[in-house]
Amino acid sequence: MSTDFHIPLFHRVYAGNIHDSVEFRSITEDLATHYRDLVRSCDHITLIFDKGNNSAEAFQTLTETPFHFVGSLVPTQHPDLLAVPRRRFHALTTPRLEGVEVYRTEKKVFGETRTVLITFNQNLLDGQLQGLTASLNKARRKLRDLQQQLIRWRQGKVKGKAPALESVRKQVQAICSGQFVKTILKAEVCAVRKGLELTYSTDQAVLDRLCRVQFGKTILFTDNADWLDEDIVLAYRSQYHIENAFRQMKNPHFLGWSPMYHWTDSKIQVHAFYCVLALLLTSLLQRELARQGEELSVNRILEELGGIQETLIVYPRRQGQRQHTTATCLTRMSPLQSRLFSLLDLKRYALPSR
């Protein structure tokens, strides 16, 4: 997509059981074949992607194309970068990146030395901590319920076959399977007289280390070594254009992808094509209105335009007339609807009266 008004430039539909990193390689090859068409209006193309697309094979394919890239790395796979103390970071001054601190270095990644940028954002840390707290509280509630259930078993208040040790341990493992939860919550099930006993506790040291070392940080890397820190961060954040586009296509009122009512591959691909085509046309419409001074969201544009309706009045046929006399009139428009009607010259589509 373009970074302005998320105008689609390329799309592909692929099977849901193919891993992103595998599909990314073939998409990169397709993009390379389209490079000559794209380069007519852009002499420097940088692909932006997240860590789910990383693989040695994908970067080998990317190296053979004319594209540059900005991506991200899995933080836990680079403990040396996470260990860089915060005092070595510096704050970015761009207004759009207020509160972001970065540390810049170089590191060999997937066989090549790349520019690496570690970013820290307090808002990201707060959001991650909030999510983790919710996950921990949910896991603790389930562990507490299981603990009480085992106590009732030991006290003979529950009839039937007592749970097996291995079965309860699997339950505990499933409860604590969330990201970071299994390293923070320490749970143990052991056999005691008359049954099983569950004990659990919070490893505060692990939680403190996560907040101090990992939370709030994102590790970016790129082959654009001449780019400023701000350029790299803003480029990576531009993925929100894609996310907004997907969110727009999931809107059931306008460009809704679903319900699809198709099951064969060829028909699904056609369905995807006209959904992307609808997004393309509405994005171009949004850009045209912004160019003329009306900066509105796609949803607002479609809502306002949808509120402009035309009424066709058919008069009784008089004696000697072969056709009915008709007249058209528009519904009363709001000031914004009137401006849109004028800017888009919609009058040219009005039905003529006869």
Order of alpha helices (4+ residues) and beta strands (2+ residues): alpha-alpha-beta-alpha-beta-alpha-beta-beta-beta-alpha-alpha-alpha-beta-beta-alpha-beta-alpha-alpha-alpha-alpha-beta-beta-alpha
